[in-house]
Amino acid sequence: MEKVVIFGGTGFIGQSLANHCIKKGIHPIVVARHKPKGPIQYDFRSWDSISIGEWVSELSNSKALVNLTGKTVDCIKTPDNCDLILRSRVDSTRIIGKALTLVDNPPKIWIQMSTAHIYGDPPEQVCTESSSTGYGLAPFVGKAWEKAFKESIPGDTRGVILRTSFVIGKNGGALASLQKIVRLGLGGTVGHGRQGMSWIHEDDMNEIIYQAIMNESYKGIYISSAPSPVSNEEFMRLMRKKMHIPIGVPAPEFITRIGAKFIFNTDPELVLYGRYVKSERIEQEGFKFRYPTLEQALDDLIVR
């Protein structure tokens, strides 16, 4: 059985991808700091994401590696957290590149996570792979992340960068928190509501990674996002509709800033700002989304 090494694979996206690989007949090996609680169906190897260890041997004779490593951005952006957000991505990418030079028969495919936030927060502009990148912390981190990847990947390895949007799924991510807010009647428009919410269903995210591994035509940068981004106002309206919650109290910007910091312990700009992104290159590859619209995705994911 072919194996794929998934770095940073114990988070929501990594666990979902590991299960997808198993269904496809590929054996996932997850490399992360902490082993998940409960039974797992894959091999686990521990690492600290900054130094060479026993995990390196798993790269030998693997078909591909997928790097998802990075501290969550769902936090208050203190100087320490900003530093960790950057270093956790750049340093882990560099150590993977170093490890590939130490093993016989390393994988010839490297799928690298990146962020659609690299385009910044342009108001009501749909960004594609050819759009310019933005300004601010997230674009700076995204560019440094991709630069580390390009400097670390061996010349004979096929590389794919996935600039990923908001991933929604059943067993993790932000959708569960949003559902709690909606149930409390607080799921109204945030701020002015026109900020973009680009999203992708976890099944489509997993399949894009699988296709990128199996299909040699996938090379370079892709936006990993559903083809129908919506505004925050529309996203929350559809959530209320699917959950049969008639009321959603709006959250003005000043209320959002207070609540995000003191109640949810996170960055208010995650919801006050946003972007509309759409992949031209995924469409050129002929990829067919299982959930191309938000309504279809929420029909599958929301448990009433």
Secondary structure, 3 states (H helix, E strand, C coil): CCEEEEECCCCHHHHHHHHHHHHCCCEEEEEECCCCCCCCCCEEEECCCCCCCHHHHHHCCCCEEEECCCCCCCCCCCHHHHHHHHHHHHHHHHHHHHHHCCCCCCCCEEEEEEEHHHHCCCCCCEECCCCCCCCCHHHHHHHHHHHHHHHHCCCCCEEEEEEECEEECCCCCCHHHHHHHHHCCCCCCECCCCCEECEEEHHHHHHHHHHHHHCCCCCEEEEECCCCCEEHHHHHHHHHHHHCCCCCCCECHHHHHHHHHHCCCCCCHHHHCCEEECCHHHHHCCCCCCCCCHHHHHHHHCCC
